Amino acid sequence: MDENKKRPDKPGNDNPGSAPQQNKRQKGTVRSSFRTRAFRAGSYSFLVSLIVIAIVVVINVVINQLPSRFTSLDLTRESYFTLSEQSKQLIGNLDEEVTLYWLVETGTEDTYIEQLLNRYEDVSDKLKAEKVDYIIFPNFSSAYTDETVTNNSIIVVCGDKSSYIDNSDIYVKDTSPTAGFTVLDFYGEDAITSAIIKITSGATLNLYELSGHGEKGLSEYSKKLVGSIKNQNYTLQTINLNKFEAVPADAACLILTTPKSDLSSNEVEKIKQYLQNGGRMIINIDIIDADTPNLDSFLAFYGIEIVDGIIVENNADYYYKSQSPLYLLPRMNTHVITIPLMDNDYTVLLPAAQGINFLDDVREGVYYGKFLTTSEDSYAKADGYKSSTYVFEEGKDTMGPFTVGCSVTETVDGNTSRICVFTTTFMLSEAANEMVSGANFDLFLNSVDWVCSRETNISIRPKNMNIKPLTFTGTQTNRLFLFMVIILPLIPLVIAVVVTTRRRRR
């Protein structure tokens, strides 16, 4: 063996040069690990993750600052959390600050109410909502109301005025006269907006129902309708003009609903004088089984004549298919009263209506708005309720189209009078109203607001939480039948024939 050859170091032997070399190799290995492709890829992924996390945090912070209308979609069937344009306009025009105190026990918050209050806050900086635990602060409500408050109720406050909304006024149980069972209506927006109107609009307007001729009061048609009228900051009382020298000076509007006997000539003169001085009036009139020369002359004074007979609609698109051609679904034409209904694709129902003729010899300055009309195929049966057939009888019945709802305006010496005329009172029944999902009451309330020059305060439709009747015209019913019974079953058959034919050709 060559003794000059170095033997390898044995374990435990000291080698002065070995430790520094190992440390140098280790440092080189660490440095080189930072230059590897794996490290660069990992560093890039880590950096990207940090950036993504930072972006998510920033987006969440920004989103939390946005109004709820931008951050949450209202996908409920009846748009429970979406405010109407009328509510938005009212709140957007607030001059004073309004606070909605939500009285609720912590842990029992109602989701619908919470979302609705958020929407109100989004509209204006003048309105804010605050949650108050009335269990912890039992004396809080006593500064605003003497009533015993309930859970998930609301107090609306503006300055030194306030209005309490009980939870039973937000969720209203109602027994449907047509369905025969109890439904739950969500009146959240209607109740809150009505309370805001009440404490911010100032004066309450007085509506007078004419009496003394066998008229039915509005409450006999629908207590719900009367409640909605009062919620819009109106009072409702009856008046027999034979007992007064003139229409009361505080009358914002007169209401006449189908007298069973004629008005006296003295009453007619009082009404004319009232209207010529800028008065307002709503007339709902049916076929009257009595001679009414004084009432007829009053209507003629404003160029209106009621057509003899009851209207039969011969166009299936304009009557309620499941009933009869007497249940009119009239065409709505553009008017301040009808625009909200038209924008939301509502229909109104006027059962057993008469037609309106407009006289040519009316004085200048009288203007009409024909906002409800029948089709060209309609006609008036001269025998009225006594008619035994819906068939048109030549030389006896009168062909349409007819106006069944109109407005009348006239300005005399700077005073503008406003009148609304409808040719049926059956539209005021709760049964007819439910058949068109509340549109009839909306129409009447809009008419009251229009004649009283309160266009921005028109009715807001309550949100029904359980049922929504569907209204089909005759044409729609036939199309649905055609699709469901004929076309839909044919689709798989046609597909099978096509597939089989192609396979055979191969």
C-alpha positions as CSV (number, residue, x, y, z in Angstrom):
1,M,0.0,0.0,0.0
2,D,1.2,3.4,-0.9
3,E,1.8,5.1,2.4
4,N,1.8,8.6,0.7
5,K,-1.9,8.3,-0.2
6,K,-4.2,10.0,2.3
7,R,-6.6,7.9,4.2
8,P,-10.1,9.1,4.5
9,D,-11.0,10.6,7.9
10,K,-12.6,8.3,10.3
11,P,-15.5,9.4,12.3
12,G,-14.3,11.3,15.3
13,N,-11.1,12.3,13.7
14,D,-10.3,15.9,13.6
15,N,-10.2,17.5,10.2
16,P,-9.3,21.2,10.4
17,G,-10.8,22.1,7.0
18,S,-14.0,20.1,7.0
19,A,-16.3,22.4,9.2
20,P,-15.9,25.6,7.3
21,Q,-16.4,23.8,4.0
22,Q,-19.6,22.2,5.3
23,N,-20.9,25.6,6.5
24,K,-20.1,27.1,3.2
25,R,-21.9,24.4,1.4
26,Q,-24.9,24.8,3.6
27,K,-25.1,28.5,3.0
28,G,-24.8,28.0,-0.6
29,T,-27.6,25.5,-0.5
30,V,-29.9,28.0,1.4
31,R,-29.1,30.7,-1.1
32,S,-29.8,28.5,-4.0
33,S,-33.1,27.4,-2.6
34,F,-34.3,31.1,-2.9
35,R,-33.4,30.9,-6.6
36,T,-35.3,27.8,-7.4
37,R,-38.4,27.8,-9.7
38,A,-40.5,26.3,-6.9
39,F,-39.7,29.1,-4.5
40,R,-40.4,31.8,-7.1
41,A,-43.8,30.1,-7.9
42,G,-44.6,29.8,-4.2
43,S,-43.7,33.4,-3.5
44,Y,-45.8,34.6,-6.5
45,S,-48.8,32.5,-5.2
46,F,-48.4,33.9,-1.7
47,L,-48.2,37.5,-3.0
48,V,-51.3,37.0,-5.1
49,S,-53.1,35.5,-2.2
50,L,-52.3,38.6,-0.1
51,I,-53.5,40.9,-2.8
52,V,-56.7,39.0,-3.2
53,I,-57.3,39.0,0.5
54,A,-56.7,42.7,0.6
55,I,-59.1,43.3,-2.3
56,V,-61.8,41.2,-0.6
57,V,-61.4,43.2,2.7
58,V,-61.6,46.5,0.8
59,I,-64.7,45.4,-1.1
60,N,-66.4,44.3,2.1
61,V,-65.7,47.6,3.7
62,V,-67.0,49.5,0.7
63,I,-70.1,47.3,0.4
64,N,-70.9,47.8,4.1
65,Q,-71.0,51.5,3.5
66,L,-73.5,51.2,0.5
67,P,-77.2,51.5,0.9
68,S,-79.1,48.2,1.2
69,R,-80.8,48.7,-2.1
70,F,-77.5,48.2,-3.8
71,T,-76.3,45.3,-1.6
72,S,-79.5,43.1,-1.4
73,L,-82.0,42.1,-4.0
74,D,-85.7,41.9,-3.2
75,L,-86.7,38.6,-4.6
76,T,-89.9,38.2,-2.5
77,R,-93.0,37.4,-4.6
78,E,-94.8,40.7,-3.6
79,S,-91.6,42.9,-3.3
80,Y,-92.1,43.2,0.5
81,F,-88.9,45.3,0.8
82,T,-89.2,47.5,-2.2
83,L,-90.7,50.9,-1.7
84,S,-93.2,52.4,-4.2
85,E,-92.3,55.4,-6.2
86,Q,-94.8,57.4,-4.2
87,S,-93.1,56.6,-0.9
88,K,-89.7,57.4,-2.3
89,Q,-91.0,60.8,-3.5
90,L,-92.6,61.6,-0.2
91,I,-89.5,60.7,1.8
92,G,-87.1,62.3,-0.7
93,N,-89.1,65.6,-0.3
94,L,-89.0,65.7,3.6
95,D,-88.1,69.1,5.0
96,E,-87.8,67.9,8.6
97,E,-86.0,65.0,10.1
98,V,-88.1,61.9,10.8
99,T,-87.1,59.1,13.1
100,L,-88.5,55.6,13.1
101,Y,-88.1,54.0,16.5
102,W,-88.4,50.2,16.1
103,L,-89.6,48.7,19.5
104,V,-88.4,45.2,19.6
105,E,-87.1,42.8,22.2
106,T,-83.5,41.8,21.4
107,G,-83.4,38.4,19.6
108,T,-86.9,38.6,18.3
109,E,-86.3,41.1,15.4
110,D,-88.8,40.6,12.5
111,T,-86.8,40.2,9.2
112,Y,-89.4,41.9,7.0
113,I,-89.6,44.9,9.2
114,E,-85.9,45.2,9.5
115,Q,-85.4,45.1,5.7
116,L,-88.2,47.6,5.1
117,L,-86.7,50.1,7.6
118,N,-83.4,49.8,5.8
119,R,-85.0,50.7,2.6
120,Y,-86.6,53.8,4.2
121,E,-83.2,54.9,5.5
122,D,-81.7,54.5,2.0
123,V,-84.0,57.1,0.4
124,S,-83.1,60.2,2.4
125,D,-80.7,61.5,5.0
126,K,-83.7,63.1,6.6
127,L,-85.0,59.8,7.8
128,K,-83.3,57.4,10.2
129,A,-84.4,54.2,12.0
130,E,-83.3,53.3,15.5
131,K,-83.8,50.0,17.3
132,V,-85.0,50.3,20.9
133,D,-85.4,47.3,23.3
134,Y,-88.6,48.2,25.0
135,I,-88.1,45.5,27.6
136,I,-84.8,47.1,28.8
137,F,-86.3,50.6,28.4
138,P,-89.9,50.2,29.4
139,N,-90.6,53.9,29.8
140,F,-89.2,55.0,26.4
141,S,-92.5,54.8,24.6
142,S,-94.4,56.9,27.2
143,A,-92.9,60.1,25.8
144,Y,-94.7,59.4,22.4
145,T,-97.8,57.3,23.1
146,D,-100.2,56.3,25.9
147,E,-100.9,52.9,24.2
148,T,-99.5,49.7,25.5
149,V,-96.8,48.9,22.9
150,T,-96.3,45.5,21.4
151,N,-93.2,43.7,20.1
152,N,-92.0,44.7,16.6
153,S,-94.0,47.9,16.6
154,I,-92.9,51.3,15.4
155,I,-93.1,54.9,16.6
156,V,-92.7,57.6,13.9
157,V,-91.5,60.9,15.2
158,C,-91.1,64.3,13.6
159,G,-90.3,67.2,15.9
160,D,-93.0,67.3,18.6
161,K,-95.4,65.1,16.6
162,S,-95.5,61.3,16.7
163,S,-97.6,58.4,15.5
164,Y,-97.6,54.9,17.0
165,I,-97.9,51.8,14.7
166,D,-98.9,48.7,16.5
167,N,-97.6,45.3,15.1
168,S,-101.3,44.4,14.4
169,D,-101.4,47.4,12.0
170,I,-98.3,46.0,10.2
171,Y,-99.5,42.4,10.0
172,V,-103.3,42.4,9.5
173,K,-105.3,39.2,9.7
174,D,-108.2,39.3,7.2
175,T,-110.9,36.8,6.4
176,S,-111.4,36.7,2.7
177,P,-115.1,37.0,1.7
178,T,-114.3,35.2,-1.5
179,A,-111.9,32.5,-0.3
180,G,-113.5,32.0,3.1
181,F,-110.3,31.7,5.1
182,T,-107.9,34.0,7.0
183,V,-105.0,35.5,5.2
184,L,-102.1,37.7,6.6
185,D,-101.5,41.0,4.9
186,F,-98.2,42.9,5.3
187,Y,-99.1,46.5,5.6
188,G,-95.6,47.7,6.5
189,E,-95.1,50.3,3.8
190,D,-98.7,51.5,3.9
191,A,-98.6,52.0,7.7
192,I,-95.2,53.7,7.9
193,T,-95.8,56.0,4.9
194,S,-99.3,56.9,6.2
195,A,-97.8,57.8,9.6
196,I,-95.2,60.0,7.9
197,I,-98.0,61.7,5.9
198,K,-100.0,62.2,9.1
199,I,-97.2,63.9,11.1
200,T,-95.6,65.9,8.3
201,S,-98.5,67.0,6.0
202,G,-100.1,69.2,8.6
203,A,-103.9,69.7,8.1
204,T,-106.3,66.7,8.0
205,L,-108.7,67.1,5.1
206,N,-112.5,66.6,5.6
207,L,-114.5,64.4,3.3
208,Y,-118.3,64.7,3.4
209,E,-120.6,61.8,2.2
210,L,-123.9,63.1,1.0
211,S,-126.9,61.5,2.8
212,G,-130.7,61.9,2.9
213,H,-131.5,60.0,-0.3
214,G,-131.0,56.4,0.8
215,E,-127.3,56.3,0.0
216,K,-125.1,53.6,1.4
217,G,-122.1,55.0,3.2
218,L,-118.6,53.9,2.1
219,S,-118.3,51.9,5.4
220,E,-121.2,49.7,4.2
221,Y,-119.2,48.8,1.1
222,S,-115.9,48.2,2.9
223,K,-114.5,49.1,6.3
224,K,-111.1,48.3,4.9
225,L,-111.5,51.1,2.3
226,V,-112.6,53.6,5.0
227,G,-109.6,52.7,7.1
228,S,-107.3,53.3,4.2
229,I,-108.9,56.7,3.6
230,K,-108.3,57.7,7.2
231,N,-104.7,56.5,7.0
232,Q,-104.1,59.0,4.2
233,N,-104.9,61.8,6.7
234,Y,-108.6,62.3,5.8
235,T,-111.7,62.4,8.0
236,L,-114.9,61.0,6.8
237,Q,-118.4,62.1,7.9
238,T,-121.9,62.3,6.5
239,I,-123.9,65.4,5.7
240,N,-127.5,66.1,4.7
241,L,-127.4,69.4,2.7
242,N,-131.0,70.0,3.4
243,K,-130.0,70.9,6.9
244,F,-127.3,73.3,5.9
245,E,-127.3,76.7,4.2
246,A,-124.3,75.7,2.2
247,V,-121.6,73.1,1.9
248,P,-119.3,73.5,4.9
249,A,-116.3,75.7,4.3
250,D,-113.9,73.0,5.6
251,A,-115.1,70.4,3.0
252,A,-112.2,69.2,1.0
253,C,-114.4,66.9,-1.1
254,L,-118.1,65.8,-1.4
255,I,-118.8,62.1,-2.1
256,L,-122.1,60.9,-3.7
257,T,-122.8,57.1,-3.9
258,T,-126.0,56.1,-5.7
259,P,-129.0,57.8,-4.2
260,K,-132.2,55.9,-4.2
261,S,-134.2,59.0,-4.7
262,D,-133.5,62.4,-6.4
263,L,-131.6,65.3,-4.9
264,S,-133.6,68.4,-4.3
265,S,-133.1,71.4,-6.6
266,N,-131.9,73.3,-3.5
267,E,-129.2,70.7,-2.8
268,V,-128.1,70.8,-6.4
269,E,-127.7,74.6,-6.3
270,K,-125.6,74.3,-3.1
271,I,-123.3,71.7,-4.8
272,K,-122.9,73.9,-7.9
273,Q,-122.0,76.9,-5.9
274,Y,-119.5,74.9,-3.9
275,L,-117.8,73.5,-7.1
276,Q,-117.8,76.9,-8.9
277,N,-115.8,78.2,-5.9
278,G,-113.1,75.5,-6.4
279,G,-114.8,72.6,-4.7
280,R,-114.1,68.9,-5.3
281,M,-116.4,65.9,-5.7
282,I,-116.4,62.1,-6.3
283,I,-119.5,60.5,-7.8
284,N,-120.2,56.7,-7.9
285,I,-123.5,56.0,-9.4
286,D,-125.5,52.9,-10.4
287,I,-128.7,52.4,-12.3
288,I,-131.4,54.2,-10.2
289,D,-134.9,52.8,-10.1
290,A,-136.4,56.3,-9.8
291,D,-136.7,59.5,-11.8
292,T,-133.8,61.9,-11.0
293,P,-134.3,65.1,-13.0
294,N,-132.4,67.2,-10.6
295,L,-129.4,64.9,-10.5
296,D,-129.5,64.5,-14.3
297,S,-129.5,68.3,-14.7
298,F,-126.5,68.6,-12.3
299,L,-124.5,66.1,-14.4
300,A,-125.6,67.9,-17.6
301,F,-124.3,71.1,-16.2
302,Y,-120.8,69.5,-16.5
303,G,-121.6,68.0,-19.9
304,I,-122.2,64.5,-18.6
305,E,-125.1,62.2,-19.5
306,I,-125.5,58.6,-18.2
307,V,-126.4,56.1,-21.0
308,D,-129.5,54.1,-20.3
309,G,-128.7,50.4,-19.7
310,I,-126.0,48.2,-18.3
311,I,-122.8,47.6,-20.3
312,V,-122.1,44.1,-21.8
313,E,-118.5,43.7,-22.9
314,N,-118.2,41.5,-26.1
315,N,-114.4,41.5,-26.2
316,A,-113.0,38.7,-24.1
317,D,-109.9,40.8,-23.3
318,Y,-112.0,43.3,-21.4
319,Y,-114.1,41.3,-19.0
320,Y,-113.5,38.9,-16.2
321,K,-113.7,35.5,-17.8
322,S,-114.8,33.4,-14.8
323,Q,-117.8,35.7,-14.2
324,S,-119.8,37.3,-17.1
325,P,-119.5,40.0,-19.7
326,L,-121.0,42.4,-17.1
327,Y,-117.7,42.2,-15.1
328,L,-115.7,44.8,-17.0
329,L,-111.9,45.0,-17.0
330,P,-111.8,48.4,-18.7
331,R,-108.9,49.8,-20.7
332,M,-106.9,52.2,-18.5
333,N,-105.8,55.4,-20.2
334,T,-103.0,57.7,-19.0
335,H,-104.0,60.0,-16.2
336,V,-102.5,61.0,-12.8
337,I,-105.0,58.6,-11.2
338,T,-104.2,55.6,-13.3
339,I,-100.4,55.9,-14.0
340,P,-99.3,54.0,-10.8
341,L,-101.7,51.2,-11.7
342,M,-100.6,51.1,-15.3
343,D,-96.9,51.1,-14.4
344,N,-97.5,48.0,-12.3
345,D,-99.7,46.2,-14.8
346,Y,-102.8,46.2,-12.6
347,T,-106.3,45.8,-13.9
348,V,-109.5,47.2,-12.2
349,L,-112.9,45.5,-12.1
350,L,-116.1,47.5,-12.7
351,P,-119.1,45.1,-12.4
352,A,-122.5,46.3,-13.7
353,A,-121.3,49.6,-15.0
354,Q,-123.1,52.2,-17.2
355,G,-121.7,54.3,-19.9
356,I,-121.0,58.1,-20.0
357,N,-121.9,60.4,-22.9
358,F,-120.3,63.8,-23.1
359,L,-122.6,66.5,-24.3
360,D,-121.6,68.9,-27.1
361,D,-123.2,72.0,-25.8
362,V,-121.2,72.2,-22.5
363,R,-119.6,75.6,-21.9
364,E,-116.0,76.4,-22.7
365,G,-113.4,75.7,-20.0
366,V,-114.8,72.3,-19.0
367,Y,-112.2,69.5,-19.6
368,Y,-112.4,65.8,-19.3
369,G,-110.0,62.9,-18.6
370,K,-111.5,59.7,-19.9
371,F,-109.2,57.3,-17.9
372,L,-111.4,54.2,-18.0
373,T,-113.0,53.0,-21.3
374,T,-114.6,49.9,-22.7
375,S,-113.8,48.3,-26.1
376,E,-115.5,49.1,-29.4
377,D,-117.3,45.7,-29.1
378,S,-119.2,46.7,-26.0
379,Y,-122.8,47.7,-25.9
380,A,-125.4,48.9,-23.3
381,K,-128.4,46.7,-22.7
382,A,-131.4,49.1,-22.4
383,D,-133.3,46.8,-20.1
384,G,-130.5,47.0,-17.5
385,Y,-130.8,44.5,-14.7
386,K,-134.1,43.2,-16.2
387,S,-132.4,42.1,-19.4
388,S,-132.8,38.3,-20.0
389,T,-130.0,38.1,-22.6
390,Y,-126.5,39.4,-23.3
391,V,-127.2,39.4,-27.1
392,F,-127.1,42.8,-28.8
393,E,-130.6,43.9,-29.9
394,E,-130.7,46.2,-32.9
395,G,-132.7,49.4,-32.5
396,K,-132.9,48.9,-28.7
397,D,-129.4,48.6,-27.3
398,T,-126.5,51.2,-27.8
399,M,-123.1,50.3,-29.2
400,G,-119.9,51.4,-27.5
401,P,-117.2,52.2,-26.7
402,F,-118.1,53.9,-23.5
403,T,-116.3,55.8,-20.8
404,V,-116.9,54.3,-17.3
405,G,-114.5,56.5,-15.3
406,C,-113.6,60.1,-16.0
407,S,-112.3,63.3,-14.5
408,V,-113.8,66.8,-14.9
409,T,-112.0,70.1,-14.3
410,E,-113.1,73.7,-14.7
411,T,-111.5,77.0,-13.6
412,V,-113.8,79.9,-12.7
413,D,-112.4,83.2,-11.5
414,G,-109.1,81.4,-10.7
415,N,-110.8,78.6,-8.7
416,T,-110.4,75.2,-10.1
417,S,-113.0,72.5,-9.4
418,R,-112.2,68.8,-9.8
419,I,-114.7,66.0,-10.2
420,C,-114.3,62.2,-10.6
421,V,-117.2,60.1,-12.0
422,F,-117.6,56.3,-11.9
423,T,-120.6,54.5,-13.2
424,T,-120.8,51.7,-10.6
425,T,-120.6,51.3,-6.9
426,F,-119.9,47.6,-7.1
427,M,-116.3,48.4,-7.6
428,L,-116.1,49.5,-3.9
429,S,-117.0,46.0,-2.6
430,E,-114.2,44.0,-1.0
431,A,-115.1,41.0,-3.2
432,A,-114.5,43.0,-6.4
433,N,-111.4,44.5,-4.9
434,E,-109.9,41.1,-4.1
435,M,-110.6,39.8,-7.6
436,V,-108.1,42.3,-8.9
437,S,-105.6,42.1,-6.0
438,G,-106.6,45.4,-4.4
439,A,-106.4,47.6,-7.5
440,N,-110.0,48.9,-7.1
441,F,-109.3,50.5,-3.7
442,D,-106.1,51.9,-5.1
443,L,-108.1,53.5,-8.0
444,F,-110.6,55.1,-5.6
445,L,-107.9,56.3,-3.2
446,N,-105.9,57.8,-6.1
447,S,-109.1,59.6,-7.1
448,V,-109.6,61.1,-3.7
449,D,-105.9,62.2,-3.6
450,W,-106.3,63.7,-7.1
451,V,-109.4,65.7,-6.5
452,C,-107.9,67.0,-3.2
453,S,-104.7,68.0,-5.0
454,R,-102.6,65.4,-3.1
455,E,-101.1,63.6,-6.1
456,T,-97.9,62.7,-4.2
457,N,-99.9,61.0,-1.4
458,I,-101.7,58.4,-3.6
459,S,-102.5,55.0,-2.2
460,I,-99.8,52.4,-1.6
461,R,-100.8,48.8,-2.2
462,P,-100.4,46.6,0.9
463,K,-98.3,43.4,0.4
464,N,-100.3,40.2,0.8
465,M,-98.2,37.5,2.3
466,N,-100.3,34.5,1.5
467,I,-102.5,34.8,-1.6
468,K,-102.6,36.7,-4.8
469,P,-105.6,36.0,-7.1
470,L,-104.7,35.8,-10.8
471,T,-106.8,37.8,-13.2
472,F,-107.2,36.2,-16.6
473,T,-109.0,37.8,-19.6
474,G,-110.9,35.5,-21.9
475,T,-108.1,35.6,-24.5
476,Q,-105.5,34.8,-21.9
477,T,-107.5,31.8,-20.6
478,N,-107.9,30.4,-24.2
479,R,-104.2,30.8,-24.8
480,L,-103.3,29.1,-21.6
481,F,-105.7,26.2,-22.4
482,L,-104.1,25.9,-25.9
483,F,-100.6,25.8,-24.5
484,M,-101.2,23.5,-21.5
485,V,-103.6,21.0,-23.2
486,I,-102.5,20.9,-26.8
487,I,-99.1,22.4,-27.5
488,L,-97.2,21.2,-24.4
489,P,-98.2,17.5,-24.8
490,L,-97.3,17.7,-28.5
491,I,-93.7,18.8,-27.8
492,P,-92.3,15.3,-26.8
493,L,-94.3,13.7,-29.5
494,V,-92.8,15.9,-32.2
495,I,-89.3,15.4,-30.7
496,A,-89.8,11.6,-30.9
497,V,-91.0,11.7,-34.5
498,V,-87.9,13.8,-35.5
499,V,-85.4,11.5,-33.8
500,T,-87.0,8.4,-35.2
501,T,-87.0,9.8,-38.7
502,R,-83.3,10.8,-38.6
503,R,-82.3,7.4,-37.3
504,R,-84.1,5.6,-40.2
505,R,-82.5,7.8,-42.7
506,R,-79.1,6.7,-41.4
